[in-house]
């Protein structure tokens, strides 16, 4: 028996119309629109011209008629209406004495009332009509403006729900009244009144009839409205909205485009400001420009009790940070951040913040109940099954990941405060995890293989990355009978079934690709989903979802963690951004010569020693560095003040002394 979505039984045509009319209508309802229309036309010709013999004979040799009569139930329907095969079997004929009453019943139109605003229009449709027939009738109705199929939005019921195609006819579904909206006009109206959703925009952009209208004729309007929505709705965005927003911007304003990178980053900053408490939004929005004209030391007038003080233990940095961040309110976390290391007297003027975020990234890798490192050294959550075993309390587990997301978001929003230098996490997140956070999980095998490959060393790749696995036989690869539909954890001491009973199902040539996709999806997507959902929620607590929508995985990784290697070009930028005291100009020249030569491999360590972070920012336009003189001779060690990115150098008499003492200092 057929039922509606609410569980109510659907009356069939046979029950509604009785037999045999109902049986004929049911058969016609299963036909394509073209065949159903041809049947109606052939019968209607007889009803309209009962005395015309030519309409009472159907030649089966005719391609269209032969195709129609070959469909299930059609020939028996003609026969039920009185048509009979000719003796030679080449045609169907309707005798002149045949009763046409049943034909009139079968073709008797049903009436659907269409509501479009205040307009009420009645459309007549055949009793076997489905949604597609209704949509075609709307397109042909001059009273309804001949609205193209692609722009129609048909709704029924209360509250109104989209009218979707079904195997049941409209009469069987009890549909007598339908609301009609113009999908494009409705979207424009909703965009202007700020009622639109990204799911709604995505639906329009995926419609072939509406996509050109949106992207060619109204691209600027769509971009302006979409960016406005991104600014105003970042605090709480569902995963469905996040995914739809990414698809929308992918065609309107693609992530990863270097030409628009600066604009997208600027929009992220504006959107992130919307997550601030209202009083801070006012300060940033109305007074921000005036405040920025003041000296930096005068810009932040928050009282000490208005700061968020995070005191952490160096020996247990992850736990001590996560526990406090998880308990703090969002409003508290948006206050100016001050880092204190327990038992140390140093004051945080910027350097301790940089050091904290740098060290927190590295501390994550030591928490084996939550995080692990990929072969190339990126952070990724441990598989869900391991996390459950090592931290069974789901609330504690999710809170820990949420706190990590908050800290990653905290780095971005606090880095925008004076002195406006990036606060970079010490290790990058694996790209596959970033994609799951963004709601852009890889699906096809090629994409999954690529995500695995980027986290492997070139000299020791995972065999599952190779196209050889897909295109050579398991026997040739020496894997015949060696693989099952299971995933090995903890060095093989534990197996996770990828399908029910998977550990007992041997992979064959026929199932090899199914196994490959299943094992990669478990490792790169499914086993990370719980961690990603919690991390995303924490990140959005701090800066909203704009970064997740507008940036590519690579851009987002660089925003969080910068780059782990100082290139020659970066070193050139470093030197150009350095203010050198004339008293140590020679020593400064020696320093950069060493960093280009003998100390090339120590660039990141020198950067860490002098700034608190060993990561180079992707945007180094605001980077500043200072080299000042320091009392002492050739035996004295250089000193650093990380709060001011300052290196103090004694007046060494030769480059060798500088080389040796600098290595001693950074290894202290």
C-alpha positions, 0 to 999 in steps of 0.5 A: 500500500502507498502512504504519504510522508505522514504515514496516511494511506494514499488512495489509488486511482482504482479506488478513486475512479473505480474499475476499469477507469482507475486501472487505465489511469494507473497504467498511464501514470507510469508512462513518460510524459511524451507517451502519456500525452500521445495516448491522451491525444489519440483518444481525444481525437476520437472524442472530438471527431466521433464520425471521422474513421481515420481517428479510429485506426492506429497503425502499429507500424507508426514508430510513435504509436508502436513505441507507445503500445509496446509500453506495459499496460497501454495495449490493454488500456486501449482494449478496455476502451473498446479498441480491437486488433485488426485481423492482420494484427497491423493496427488497432481499430475502434468500432463505430458502435463502441461506447465512448463513455469510458473514454470520456471518464478516463480523459475527464480533466482534474482541476488544480487551483494555482495560487500565485500571490493574490492570483487564483488560476484553475488548470485542467490536467488529465487524471494521471497527471504528476508533478511534471505534468503540472509544471508543464501546464504552468509553463504553458499558462499565459495567466501565470506568465508562462513561467519557465520550468527552472524558475518554478517553485511549487508548494502544497500543504500547511505549512507549505512544503516543496511539491516533489515528483512521485510515482503517485498521481496528483489525484492519488496524493489528494492535491487540489491546491498548489502555491506557485513561486518564482524561484528567482524572484523569491530569492531576490526578495529574500536576499534584499530582506536578509531572509535568504539562506545559503541553501536557498542560493545553492539551490538556485545556482544548481538550477541550469535555468537560473544559474546564468541569471545569477552568475552572468546578469546579476553577479555583482548583486549576488556577491554583495548579498552573499558577502553581507550574509557572511558578515552577519550570520557567522556566529551560528552556522549549521553544517548544511549552511556551511557546506552550501555557503562553500558551494556558493562562494566556489562559483561566485568568489572562489577560495584559493584565488590569489587575486582575491586573497586579500579581500577574502581575508579582510571579509573574514576579519569583518565577519569575525568582528560580529562574534564580539560582544556588542560593546566591543563591536561598537568600539571596533565599528564606530571608533575603530578608525580613530583608535587606530590613529592613536599610538599603539600603546594608547589603543588598548585601554582595557583595565586589567580585570577586563583582560583574559588571563591564561596561566599555563604550566609549561610541563603540562601546557595542553591540559592546563590551557584546554581546561581553562579555555573550555570553562571560559565564556565566549565573552571572556575569551574575546577580551585582550589575552594575557599569557602567564607561564606559572612560576615565571615573572615575565610579562606578556607584551606580545612575545609570550602570546606568540610562544604560547600558541607556538608551543600549544600546537606542539603540545597537541602532538603529545596528547596521544588520547586525542592527537597524532602526527602524520608521516610529514608531521601534521596534526590529525585526531587519533581515529575515533575508535582509539579516542573512545578507548583512551578517553571514554567520556564523550563529553570530556572528549568533545570538550577537549576538541572544542577547546582546541578549536577555540584556541585556534580561533583565539589565535586569529582574533587575538592576532588582530590586536596590537601589535597586530602580528600573527599568532601561529600554532606550532604544527599545521593541521592535516589537510584532510582534517581541515576539509572535514572541518570545512564540511568539504570531505573528499568523496571520490577515490582519486581525491581520497588518495590525494589527501593521503598522499600529501601527508606521506614522505615522497621516499616512503609513500603509502601503497594505497596512494598509488594508481598501481593498486587500482590498475594492477591485479592483486596477484601481481602486487602480491596482495591476493588474499592479504586484504580484508574489509577491515582497518588495522589500529594500534599496529594490528592489535585491533581491527575495525570492520569497514562493513558488517563482518568485514574482517572475514571478507577477503578483498577480490579484484571485483571489490578492490575499489570498494575496499580502497574507498572504504579504508580511505574514507574511514581514515581520512573522514569518518574516524575524524568526524566527531573531532571535526564537529567539536573543533568546528564549534569551538572555532566558530565560538571565536571567529564564526564560520567565515574563514571556513567558507572563504579560504581554501584548506591551504589558505586556512592552514597558513592562517593558523600555522604559517609556514614551517620553513623560512625560505630565501625569499622570506629571509630577504623580507626578514632582513628588509624589515629589520631596524639595525642599530648602527653600533652593530651593523657589521654584526647584523650583516654577518648574521644574515650572511650566516642565515644564508649559509652555515646557519641555513638549517637553523633559521626557524630556531633563530626565529623562535629564539627572537620572536617566540615562534618558529613559524613564518607568517604567510602574510609578512607585510606587518613583520618587524624586527630589531637588532640592538647592541648588547654589552659584552665581548666575544664570550657573551651570548646574544639576548632576545626580547620576544615581545619586541622581536628584538635581538641584542648582539654584543660587538663580536670581533668576527663572524665565527664568534657570532656563529658559535655564541648564537648556536649556544644561545638558541640551544640554551 
